[in-house]
Structures are given as structure tokens and as C-alpha cells.
Amino acid sequence: MSEEANPFESLQRQIDNASQFLDVRSDVLERLKHPQRVLETNLSVKMDDGTIGVFKAFRSQFNGDRGPYKGGIRYHPGVTRDEVKALSGWMVYKCAVVDIPYGGGKGGIVINPKDHSEGELERITRSFAKELRPIIGEDRDIPAPDVNTGQREMNWIKDTYETLENTTAPGVVTGKALESGGSEGRVEATGRSTMLTAREAFDYLDKDMEGASVAVQGYGNAGSIAAYLIEDLGANIVAVSDSSGAVYNPDGLDARAVKEFKNDTGSVTGYAEATEELTNEDLLTLDVDLLVPAALENAIDGDLAKQVRADVIVEAANGPLTPEADEVLTESDVYVFPDILANAGGVTVSYFEWVQNRQRFYWSEERVNDELETVIVNAFNGLVDAYETHGLPSFRTAAYVVAIQRVVKAFEEGGTFP
């Protein structure tokens, strides 16, 4: 994997690539390539041993033309300002491509949560929530879970905000536990939209999902759920991986059993039904019908892309391909269905959660899943329509063409202030 790839530069190149097929003024386009504001703060938090820990944290609010800023908060030692800016930009276009009324935001703390107790993580999270308080809110900016965060952290942020504001505001964050105002179907949402995108892609390409060979890189929430939902369609999950490495069986792995094994042991490696253990790079270059990158960004660079043998790639992770990899795979006739569609289930069901919070009326899991399927299928059809109508080089370019048109239209309708 390339160490040099800058995700923010990747985002800007993707926008530039799509702009060639759009009639958008250069000054308006430039505005769409930069965040409106970025909070950078240093959190000073008391550790269990009495010392003070200092943690750098960020929140990027990229664009709010179509609604409140929306996006997750990640805890990872590799968090950078540019990464957070890029991820907040991808959220703008992800929300636009599935046509939900949000802008884009993203946050992160430079931290390895494995190095801290639950008490320390709570204090760190609440400290960050205090810093975020002036710029978030149900109609301003709505955080959500991301890498290494989940319901627990969202509940802490919600409680801190409500305590300091002396109010009840369940819609200030999404991805909460059900008892704290969460939504049915939220945990499975990102994996489910990945599955729906793969299903629609195979149907569009006239490929049979029954018996198709599938490799999944990254076996956290999105990757593991996508794996078993795709398996439920009749596909054969032949390889999965996490940070410890990959397991492979050409006859197929039981996706749910591998997840249970990982929950018990902390990794997928060592799973008894695997016939071989591979590296993550080996997995990414397997000869499979479908590859699902579901880990961190920049997993496949230009050099590795030349070795990719998958027929179809559906991106469950954010930005798993560098722009160079995109170019190589386009020239190689590998069909890539982009992250801003495939993993948009998370933000779509977050939107459903927010709607339910505002109405104080909650939906069944069946309704959530049905509404999600409608949104993803409609978005897929819109992407394909743009791809065919404009004769575009890739489905990623098509997604950005659709999304940029919607953001530009909202901006033009609103005008410029002052």
C-alpha cells in the first residue's frame, strides 16, 4: 500500500475527474473541494494513574448546502487533519448521491483505544463532546460512529451535550443504542447497503450471484455483515481478512462462524475451517468474482491494482482505492462500484434514526430495511443512468456527476451570503 497517498488529494482529484463531464463554473467547483471549517483541538484528560493525557482531535464541516453536516467520529492513531477533511468531503457526496438532505462532516481523535480503559475513553469522549458542543446540534452537525467508535461513545456524546445544554436532544447524534433513541437496523445498515449494491451490480452486469466467489478485506462491522448478507444471496465467501491477516478456503467459509471466531479470539487467523492463511495483499489479488474492500482507505494503490484479478469491486470502506488504482482498474475493465453508494447505508439509516428522533415515533426493523432498499436501489439506478447517458469512464465518476449536480443546484438556489 502506498504510504504517500493523501486522502484529501484523492477526493479533490475525484471531483476534478467528474467536473470534466459537468457544466459547472470553476469558482463554484473550487468551493466544493474545500471544507467550510475545521476544528482542531487538544484534549487534556486525567488518566487512571493521575497523569494528564493530551489527545489531538478534529471535526471537519465540509459543506452544508443540502442540510446539516453529517458524519462519523473515529478513534485511531492514524487520524490526520487531511484524512478528516477528505472523509467529510466524501460524506457530502455520499449524502447527495443517495439524495438525503444532509451535508458532510467528519471527526476523529488521534488515539489507540486499545491502550485505554473504559473510564479513560469515557472521559476523553466527554472532553471532545464539550469542545464540539458549540458547533453540533440536531439542525447543525450530527456526529455518528466510525472506526473504533459505536453506540457507547454516541451515548456519551449525547448525554454530555444534553447535560450542558439542559435539554433533551436525541437527534444530536445517530448510531445510538435503541434505549437511547437509536434505530432498528442501524448496526447492519452499512453491510446491508454493500450487499444491495453488489446484488444490483451483478444484476446490471448480467452476472449470477449464486455460487459467485467473494473475498472481503476487513472483517469489522461493515465487512462481516456484508459477507454474511452476500452469502445469504447464494455467493461463496472464499476469503476474509482483518489486521492479523487473511483466511482462505476455495470451497467457501461460513461467514457468520468466522465472525463468531473473531469475536471469541480477536482475529480471523487461526479459523479451523480455513485451508490456507494469506496476507491482506494476497487476498486483494485473489481471482474472485467479487472483491469487497472493507478496511481503511488507500488499501489498493496503483501498483497493487495491476495485480487485482477480481471482476467486480464493491467498496464497503471509505476511499479504499487511490486515484492511480482507479485508473488502472478502469483500463483493466474491472467494474468498481464506489464507496459513496455502497456504504451509504450507514448514513441513510442514520437519517432514518434522526427523522424518528425528531418525530418521537419509531419504526420497525422491517420498515427500516425496506426504506433502505428503496433508497439504495433508486441511487444505483440513478448512477447507472448517468453512466450510460454521459458515456462516463467509470461508475465512480457517475456517482460524483450525480452528487455534484445536486450540491451545485442547492448552492445556486440558496445564493451567496453576504
C-alpha positions in Angstrom: 0.0 0.0 0.0 1.3 3.5 -0.8 2.4 5.5 2.2 2.3 8.7 0.2 -1.4 8.7 -0.8 -3.2 11.7 0.7 -6.9 11.0 1.0 -7.8 14.7 0.7 -5.9 15.0 -2.6 -7.7 11.8 -3.7 -11.0 13.4 -3.0 -10.1 16.6 -4.9 -8.9 14.5 -7.9 -12.2 12.6 -7.9 -14.1 15.9 -8.0 -11.9 17.2 -10.8 -12.4 14.0 -12.8 -16.2 14.3 -12.6 -16.2 18.0 -13.3 -14.9 17.3 -16.9 -18.4 16.0 -17.6 -20.3 18.8 -16.0 -21.1 22.4 -16.9 -20.0 23.9 -13.6 -18.2 27.2 -13.2 -14.6 26.8 -12.0 -15.1 29.1 -8.9 -18.1 27.1 -7.8 -16.2 23.9 -8.3 -13.3 25.2 -6.2 -15.7 25.9 -3.4 -16.8 22.3 -3.4 -13.2 21.0 -3.0 -12.5 22.5 0.4 -14.1 22.3 3.9 -16.0 25.3 5.2 -14.4 25.0 8.6 -12.2 22.6 10.6 -12.0 22.4 14.4 -8.6 21.3 15.7 -8.3 20.9 19.4 -6.1 19.3 22.0 -8.0 17.4 24.7 -6.4 17.3 28.2 -7.8 14.4 30.1 -6.9 12.9 33.5 -5.8 9.3 33.2 -6.4 6.4 35.6 -2.9 6.8 37.1 -3.4 10.5 37.8 -1.3 11.8 34.9 -2.7 14.2 32.2 -3.1 12.7 28.7 -3.2 15.1 25.7 -5.0 14.0 22.6 -5.3 15.8 19.3 -8.9 15.8 17.9 -10.6 17.2 14.7 -14.0 18.0 13.4 -14.4 19.0 9.7 -17.6 20.6 8.4 -17.2 20.3 4.7 -20.4 21.6 3.1 -23.9 22.3 4.4 -25.7 23.4 1.2 -28.1 20.4 1.3 -28.6 20.2 5.1 -26.9 19.8 8.5 -23.3 18.4 8.4 -23.3 14.7 9.0 -20.6 12.2 9.6 -18.8 9.9 12.0 -16.1 10.2 14.6 -13.2 7.8 14.5 -10.7 6.8 17.2 -7.4 5.7 15.5 -3.7 6.5 15.9 -3.6 7.3 12.1 -6.1 10.1 12.2 -4.9 13.3 10.5 -6.4 16.6 9.6 -6.3 15.8 5.9 -7.9 12.4 6.4 -10.8 14.0 8.4 -11.2 16.7 5.7 -11.3 14.0 3.0 -13.8 11.9 4.9 -16.1 14.9 5.5 -16.0 15.7 1.8 -16.9 12.1 0.9 -19.9 12.4 3.2 -21.2 15.4 1.3 -21.2 13.5 -2.0 -22.4 10.2 -0.3 -25.5 12.0 1.1 -26.1 13.7 -2.3 -25.8 10.5 -4.3 -28.5 8.8 -2.2 -30.4 12.1 -2.1 -30.8 12.5 1.7 -30.9 16.1 3.0 -27.5 16.3 4.7 -24.2 17.9 4.2 -20.9 16.3 5.2 -18.8 16.3 8.3 -16.3 14.0 10.0 -14.3 13.9 13.2 -11.5 11.9 14.8 -9.2 11.6 17.8 -5.6 10.5 17.4 -5.7 7.6 19.8 -5.4 3.9 20.0 -8.5 2.9 22.1 -6.9 -0.5 23.0 -4.4 1.4 25.1 -7.1 2.9 27.4 -9.6 1.8 30.0 -13.3 2.3 29.5 -13.2 5.1 32.1 -10.4 6.9 30.2 -12.3 6.5 26.9 -15.4 8.0 28.5 -13.5 11.0 29.9 -11.8 11.5 26.5 -15.1 11.3 24.6 -16.9 13.7 27.0 -14.0 16.1 26.7 -14.3 16.0 22.9 -18.1 16.4 23.2 -17.6 19.6 25.3 -15.4 21.0 22.6 -17.9 20.0 19.9 -20.9 21.5 21.8 -20.9 25.0 20.1 -20.8 23.6 16.6 -23.1 20.5 16.8 -26.8 20.1 17.2 -29.9 18.4 15.7 -30.0 21.1 12.9 -26.3 21.9 12.7 -24.0 18.9 12.7 -24.9 15.4 13.7 -22.0 13.0 14.6 -22.2 9.2 14.3 -20.0 6.2 14.9 -17.0 5.4 12.7 -13.8 3.4 13.1 -13.4 2.2 16.7 -16.5 4.0 18.0 -20.1 2.8 18.4 -23.2 3.1 20.4 -21.4 3.6 23.7 -19.5 6.7 22.5 -22.6 8.1 20.9 -24.5 7.7 24.1 -21.7 9.6 26.0 -21.7 12.4 23.5 -25.5 12.7 23.6 -25.5 12.7 27.4 -22.7 15.4 27.6 -24.5 17.6 25.1 -27.9 17.3 26.8 -26.4 17.9 30.2 -24.5 21.1 29.1 -27.5 22.4 27.1 -30.0 21.4 29.8 -32.3 19.8 27.2 -33.3 16.6 25.6 -31.9 16.2 22.1 -31.8 12.6 20.9 -31.1 13.7 17.3 -27.8 15.4 18.2 -26.0 12.1 17.3 -27.0 8.9 15.5 -25.9 5.3 15.9 -27.1 5.3 19.5 -28.3 2.3 21.4 -32.1 1.6 21.0 -32.9 2.6 24.6 -31.2 5.9 24.0 -33.1 6.7 20.8 -31.4 4.6 18.3 -32.9 2.9 15.3 -33.6 -0.7 14.4 -31.5 -1.8 11.5 -28.6 0.7 12.2 -26.0 -1.9 13.1 -26.5 -3.8 9.9 -27.0 -0.8 7.6 -23.6 -0.3 6.1 -23.1 -4.0 5.4 -26.7 -4.2 4.0 -26.1 -1.3 1.5 -22.9 -3.0 0.4 -24.9 -6.2 -0.2 -27.7 -4.3 -2.1 -25.1 -2.6 -4.3 -23.4 -5.9 -5.1 -26.8 -7.5 -5.8 -27.8 -4.7 -8.2 -24.3 -4.6 -9.8 -24.4 -8.3 -10.6 -27.9 -8.0 -12.0 -26.9 -5.0 -14.1 -23.8 -6.8 -15.4 -25.9 -10.0 -16.1 -23.7 -12.0 -13.6 -25.0 -14.7 -11.3 -24.6 -14.1 -7.6 -25.4 -17.8 -6.9 -22.1 -19.5 -6.5 -20.0 -16.4 -7.1 -16.6 -16.3 -5.3 -16.2 -13.4 -2.9 -13.3 -12.0 -0.9 -13.8 -9.5 1.9 -10.9 -7.4 3.2 -11.6 -6.1 6.6 -13.9 -8.1 9.0 -15.3 -5.5 11.3 -18.9 -4.4 11.4 -19.3 -3.5 7.7 -17.2 -6.3 6.2 -18.6 -9.1 8.3 -22.2 -8.1 7.8 -21.8 -7.6 4.1 -20.1 -11.0 3.9 -23.0 -12.9 5.5 -25.7 -11.0 3.7 -24.0 -11.6 0.4 -23.6 -15.3 1.4 -27.3 -15.3 2.0 -27.8 -14.5 -1.7 -26.0 -17.7 -2.6 -22.5 -16.4 -3.0 -19.4 -18.3 -1.8 -17.2 -16.3 0.7 -13.8 -17.8 -0.1 -11.5 -15.4 1.9 -11.8 -12.8 4.6 -9.2 -10.8 6.5 -8.5 -8.4 9.4 -5.4 -6.6 10.6 -4.0 -10.0 11.7 -4.1 -11.5 8.2 -6.4 -13.4 5.9 -8.0 -16.9 5.9 -8.9 -18.7 2.7 -10.9 -21.8 1.6 -11.7 -22.2 -2.1 -14.7 -24.2 -1.1 -16.1 -21.4 1.0 -16.1 -20.2 4.6 -19.1 -19.8 6.9 -19.2 -16.0 7.2 -21.1 -16.0 10.5 -18.9 -18.6 12.0 -15.8 -16.7 11.1 -17.3 -13.6 12.8 -18.0 -15.6 15.9 -14.5 -16.9 15.9 -13.1 -13.4 15.6 -15.4 -12.2 18.5 -14.0 -15.0 20.6 -10.3 -14.8 19.7 -9.8 -11.2 18.5 -8.8 -12.2 14.9 -9.9 -14.3 11.9 -6.5 -16.0 11.7 -6.5 -19.5 13.2 -10.0 -20.3 12.0 -10.1 -24.1 11.8 -12.1 -24.4 8.5 -9.6 -22.3 6.5 -7.3 -24.3 4.3 -4.7 -21.5 4.0 -3.7 -18.3 5.7 -2.8 -15.3 3.4 -1.7 -11.7 3.8 -4.1 -8.9 3.1 -2.3 -8.2 -0.1 -2.8 -11.8 -1.2 -6.5 -11.5 -0.5 -6.8 -8.3 -2.6 -5.2 -10.1 -5.6 -7.3 -13.3 -5.5 -9.0 -14.4 -8.7 -12.6 -13.9 -7.5 -15.9 -12.7 -8.9 -16.4 -10.0 -6.3 -13.9 -8.2 -4.0 -15.2 -6.1 -1.1 -12.6 -3.8 0.5 -14.0 -3.1 3.9 -11.0 -1.8 5.9 -9.3 1.6 5.8 -8.6 4.0 2.9 -5.9 3.5 0.3 -5.8 -0.3 0.6 -5.2 -0.6 -3.1 -2.6 1.6 -4.8 -1.7 1.8 -8.5 1.0 -0.9 -8.2 -1.3 -3.4 -6.4 -4.2 -2.6 -8.7 -2.2 -4.1 -11.6 -2.3 -7.5 -9.8 -6.1 -7.3 -8.9 -8.0 -10.2 -10.7 -11.5 -9.6 -9.3 -14.2 -8.9 -11.9 -16.2 -6.6 -9.7 -15.2 -4.4 -6.7 -17.8 -3.0 -4.3 -16.3 -0.6 -1.8 -17.6 -1.0 1.8 -14.7 1.1 3.1 -14.2 4.8 2.5 -11.6 5.5 -0.2 -10.0 2.1 -0.4 -8.7 2.8 -3.9 -6.2 5.5 -4.7 -6.9 7.6 -7.9 -4.0 5.7 -9.5 -5.6 2.4 -8.7 -8.9 3.7 -10.1 -7.2 4.5 -13.4 -5.5 1.1 -13.6 -8.7 -0.8 -12.8 -10.8 1.3 -15.3 -8.3 0.4 -18.0 -8.4 -3.2 -17.0 -12.2 -3.3 -17.3 -12.7 -4.1 -13.6 -16.1 -2.7 -12.6 -15.8 -0.6 -9.4 -18.9 0.4 -7.6 -17.9 3.3 -5.3 -18.0 3.8 -1.6 -20.3 6.8 -1.7 -23.0 4.5 -2.9 -22.1 1.1 -1.5 -21.5 2.1 2.1 -24.2 4.8 2.2 -26.5 2.5 4.2 -24.9 3.8 7.4 -25.7 7.4 6.8 -29.1 6.6 5.3 -30.3 4.7 8.4 -28.7 7.5 10.5 -31.0 9.8 8.6 -33.9 7.5 9.4 -32.8 7.5 13.1 -32.7 11.3 13.1 -36.2 11.5 11.5 -37.5 9.1 14.1 -35.8 11.2 16.9 -37.4 14.4 15.6 -40.9 12.8 15.4 -40.5 10.8 18.6 -42.0 7.9 16.6 -40.0 4.8 15.9 -40.1 2.3 13.0 -39.9 -1.5 12.9 -36.7 -3.1 11.5 -38.7 -4.3 8.5 -39.7 -0.8 7.6 -36.1 0.5 8.1 -34.7 -2.3 5.8 -37.5 -1.7 3.2 -36.9 2.1 3.1 -33.1 1.5 2.9 -33.5 -0.9 0.0 -35.6 1.7 -1.8 -33.0 4.5 -1.3 -30.1 2.3 -2.4 -31.8 0.8 -5.5 -33.0 4.2 -6.6 -29.5 5.7 -6.1 -28.0 2.7 -8.1 -30.4 3.3 -10.9 -29.5 7.0 -11.0 -25.8 6.2 -11.1 -26.3 3.7 -14.0 -28.4 6.3 -15.8 -25.7 8.9 -15.6 -23.0 6.4 -16.5 -24.9 5.4 -19.7 -26.3 8.8 -20.6 -23.0 10.7 -20.4 -20.8 7.8 -21.6 -18.7 8.1 -18.4 -15.5 6.2 -17.9 -16.4 4.7 -14.5 -19.2 4.3 -12.0 -17.3 6.4 -9.5 -17.3 9.3 -12.0 -21.0 8.7 -12.5 -21.6 8.9 -8.7 -19.8 12.2 -8.5 -21.5 13.6 -11.5 -24.9 12.9 -9.9 -23.8 14.1 -6.4 -22.0 17.3 -7.6 -25.1 18.3 -9.7 -27.3 18.1 -6.6 -24.9 20.1 -4.4 -24.4 22.8 -7.0 -28.1 23.1 -7.6 -28.7 23.6 -3.9 -25.9 26.1 -3.7 -27.2 28.1 -6.7 -30.8 28.1 -5.3 -29.6 29.4 -2.0 -27.3 32.0 -3.4 -24.2 33.5 -1.7 -24.2 35.4 1.6 -23.2 38.0 2.1 
